[in-house]
Amino acid sequence: MFTLGADPEVFVGDGTNIRSIIGMVGGTKEHPLPLPIGDGFAIQEDNVALEYNIPPSGSRELFVGNIATAMQFIETTLNDRMGLQFVRDSALSFPDSELQHPLAHVFGCEPDYNAWTGRMNRVPKAADKNLRSCGGHVHIGIANTKYAQLPVKEVIKACDLMLGVPSVLMDTGDLRKQLYGKAGAHRIKSYGPEYRTLSNFWIFSKHLTSWVYDNVERALEAVYNGMSFEEDGKLIQSCINENIKPLAERLVGKYQLQIV
């Protein structure tokens, strides 16, 4: 019916301090480093965070399995070779000592867009110049499916409702919103949309990874069946952008959204 891929980012640390990944694992946006765990798995350095890719997954079981396989292989390898572990925070202020490399000050390789306004999102700037964040972006493959003709902006708005709004209650990493994670954030790819609002909070749990898959499917089905989100569009945006938990609870109740 559709495929789901992801390119999550994650911080690393040595058990005491957070560490920049720059120069440790290799791989770039242009030339990711393939991983020896299957076709489509790769790793790269993105600013101070580690980023990995999984192949497009055609089922919930495959998606959950691919995320778990990548996470286990990468963290085991980092620990064995460098004594590093994943850090679960989606946003952290790094010490100056970890931000000396020029690549620690490169943000975003290409612009993304706001589905609600149709405008390009500005390059983010936080009051804390040392703040860095990790995304949990998902890539929705709908070409050659029954969803192929759906308006991408409506799919992203549906993802905001099904995923972005509940994440306000589920994701404890509020700091990331100072940089990324705004409502409607997306890019359009040849295979379909990339939804860029979520942080990486969901990659550390199989239950949450399943939740992501299920609610991408719910979003696609909602748009396919003609559901409109304009009535509560401003509320959905405010809820996500300002992290308003009481409003999230209200929208969850109204639309019977799924919380894990």
Secondary structure, DSSP 8 states (H G I E B T S, - for coil): --EEEE--EEEEE-SSSEE--TTTS---SSS-EE-TTSTT-EEEEETTEEEEE---BSSHHHHHHHHHHHHHHHHHHHHHHH--EEE--SEEE--GGG--SGGGG---SS--EETTT--B------SSTTEEE-B--EEEE-TTSTTTTS-HHHHHHHHIIIIIHHHHHH---GGGGGTS--TTEEEEETTEEEE---BSGGGG-HHHHHHHHHHHHHHHHHHHTT---GGGHHHHHHHHHHT-HHHHHHHHHHHT----
